[in-house]
Structures are given as structure tokens and as C-alpha cells.
Amino acid sequence: MFGTIQSPGTPERRVANVDHIGYLTPSEKKVARLIPLGLTNQEIADQTFTTVSTVKKHVKAVQLKLRKRNRVEVAVAVALATFAK
């Protein structure tokens, strides 16, 4: 389920498999699909008919479930999951 990556001179770290996209709720998936488009939280809220606070909660949940530190890593994971299909 998890792979490892290691560059010379860096500690090994675990990376989430793109299969973890399946662990997201439908609302989290909606938000996650918009992150790679470079939208702000406000723009995502407008498109999903939710509040900015709700979007922030979903973004944080997506980051935790996918084991990603930031939106860029989430965007890459979503892109990989999209192309892996």
C-alpha cells in the first residue's frame, strides 16, 4: 500500500499510494479535483456552493488522508490518480 522514496543524502519517507484517493468523502473529492486548477479557497467555495471555512476543512482532510504537506503535493497526487485510471 505504501512505497518509499529516497534521494541520496535524504532520509527515507513513506509516500501514499494514489489509491488513497478512494478514502476521500465525495465532498473532499470535489475540493481535491479543483486544487490542481490553482483555485483559491474562495473560488473553490463559490464553485462547490460551500463556505471558505468548509473548503479549508476539506483541504486539510485531503492533505491528511493523502499524507501530503501542501496543496502542490495534493495537486500532483490528484493528477497521478486521474492519469492512472
N, C-alpha and C positions, 0 to 999 in steps of 0.2 A: 504494500500500500504506500509506503514511503520509500523514496530513493534518497541518496545522499549525493552531495556535490562537494568537491574540494578543489580549490585552486592551490598552486604551490605557495607555501608560506601562510596559508589561512587555515583556521580551524574548520573541521568538517561540520556541516549543518544539515539538518533534515529539511526536506522540501516536500510540500504537499503535492500529491498526485492530482491531475486535473479532474479525476473522478470525484473529488470533494465538492465540486460544483453541485452535485446531487444532494448535498447536505443542506443547501440553502432553501429557505422558505420561498414560496412564489414571489412575495414582495421583495425579498432580498435579491432574488434573481433579476427582477425588473430593474432594480437600482444597479446591480452589478453589470448588467448589459449596457447601461448608459455611461458608466465610468470611463470606458475606453474612448468614448466620444469627446472627452475633455470637458464635459459639462460641469458647471458649478453645482453646489448643493441646492442653491435656489432654482437653477434651471431644471435639475432632476425633480425637485419638489413640484414645479409647475407641470412637468410632463406626466408625473405619476399621481397628481392631484392629492398630494400629502403636504405636510409641513416640513420646513427645513430641519426641525428637530428630529422628526421621524426619519428623514433621509440620513442624518448624521448617525442615528442609532443603527440603521440598516448597513451603512458603510462600515461602521465599527464591527458589527456582527459578521459581515462578509470577510473583513480582514482577519478576524479571529478564527473563523471556520476554515478559511483557506490558508491560514498561517502566513499571511502577508503583512509586511510592515507599513505599507503605504499604498496609495491609490495607483501608482505606477505598477507595482507588483501585482495588484489586483487586475489591472488592465491587461497585463501580459498573460496572467492565468486565464482570464476570460477569453482572450484571443486564442490561446492554445486549445482551450476546451471547444471553442467554436470550430476551429480548423481540424480538430481531432475526430470530429463526427463524420 
